[in-house]
Amino acid sequence: MVENGNLEASGTEVLEEGNEHRRRGFFDFVCAPVCWFKMLAKETHWSFVFGVVVIYGISQGLGGALCRVGTSYYMKDVQKLQPSESQIYGGITSIPWIVKPLWGLLTDVLPIWGYRRRPYFILAGLLGVVSMLVISLHSKLLLALAVMSLTASSAGVAIADVTIDACVAQNSINAPSLAPDMQSLCAFCSSIGALVGFFLSGIFLHWIGPMGVFGLLTIPAGLILSVGILLHESDYMPDFAYKQVSQKFIDATRAMWTTLKCCDVWRPCLYMYMSLALSFNIHEGLFYWYTDAKGGPSFSQETVGFIFSIGSFGSLLGAILYQNALKDHPFRDLLLWTQLLHGLSGMLDLILVLRLNLKFGIPDYFFIVIDQSMSQMIGRLKWMPLLVLSTKLCPSGIEGTFFALLMSIDNTGVLSSSWGGGFLLHVLNVTRTKFDNLWLAILIRNILRVSPLCLLFLIPKGDPNSFVLPPEILNAKEDTATAGTENLELVSLVNNVDGR
């Protein structure tokens, strides 16, 4: 009896230990993201993390998703444009992202009321609120004015983006080991925001239409204003000498140019541009086909929004996979596989447009969910190492300007991709109702996607934990730590680079 009692007691203890282990495992799983956020807030500042959540999560993620779907329906149903025309005008609205170095120069060398970042968030928020109110309150707005309003809204988002990117680059320099974590934070916020935004976009479009969606976009713009009010800046400069601004612009431009001329810098920049430019964007042609009642599957607004939200979930999975398994891999090895998979994933669009999925008994809705998830996940895995590499290329003192330059190179690639895709749709005569050659546009795009593999030698062999910049610029970083003024930082950088 005693032995049986001991066995029962020991069995109960083992069961309780197992339950406790499971509870702890679940608790650790739930609390891990919270602890990660707390760590980043402690190492940087809570207002920085708040800014990333607002800019990347709410403005670019949620707001960008609503704006993307709302603009597509607005151009198709309100302005009655062809797919190629919508593609071209979409490229025009992205021009503010091309001139990001201008915003970066302003944030780096022109403080307002002693602050380098906060006033620019306020300006960005005001631009977004005003432009969205204009387009949402005028149901018969001329196409030119509508494009101007969308471009102004894009400028507001771009200014906020380059300002928060400057904060990210600055914190990456101060804490190099946290650079992948900060990029993962940006990716997580963007993906989750886009997931929610795309999921709600179809519902909002059905309830209030594209004009109402544009009205809702004043809320993310208003939150950007709050970032400008709450952001903590350690380098407050109440006695800034504005007479030196012109010289600082010249010094910053010179430092940016001399840094860009280094082969260790321009080579990966060239690869970034080509990898984006050669991936022709034919999204509008596919979008018109999705909603076409004759040639396409005739998806409703709610279905289109849900499909894009599933794609954002794939993007989130890509960010999680990169953070937990791939963030320490060498840049070149990771980009080799992601670029190859990026081209292969485009074949899913070809199968869908040729209706081969129906021959295998796979419904359009189910197949396109798989297509969007895979494409977005691979796209995120391809983009993340390029972002981390970009932060590694930023010299101290002009980190906002140079990171903006790198992003503008990428955005120029995106613009080239958009206009190239619009031209391809026009040449192949893909219109609002004709989709006979859409399959050929997809095939050409997929072939071009894998062509950047020939340029992979331009990417450094190092990993995110190694230094990418040459010793001369790294020494310049050390010199800037002891420089007395910001202008001396730039001069030190220029002198070191010129002596290379």
Buried (B, 14 or more C-beta within 10 A) or exposed (E): EEEEEEEEEEEEEEEEEEEEEEEEEEEEEEEEEEEBBEEBBEBBBBBBBBBBBBBBBBBBBBBBBBBBBBBBBBBBBBBEBBBBBBBBBBBBBBBBBBBBBBBBBBBBBBBBEBBBBBBBBBBBBBBBBBBBBBBBEEEEBEBEEBBBBBBBBBBBBBBBBBBBBBBBBBBBBEBBEBBBBBBBBBBBBBBBBBBBBBBBBBEBBEEBBBBBBBBBBBBBBEBBBBBBEBBBBEEEBEEBEEEBBEBBBEBBBBBBEBBBEBEBBBBBBBBBBBBBBBBBBBBBBBBBBBBBEEBBBEBEBBBBBBBBBBBBBBBBBBBBBBBEEBBEBBBBBBBBBBBBBBBBBBEBBBBBBBEEBBEEEBEBEEBBBBBBBBBBBBBBBBBBBBBBBBBBBBBBBBBBBBBBBBBBBBBBBBBBBBBBBBBBBBEBEBBBEBBEBBBBBBBBBBEBBBBBBEBBEBBBEBBBEEBBBBEBBBBBBEBBEEBEEBBBBBBBBBBBBEEE
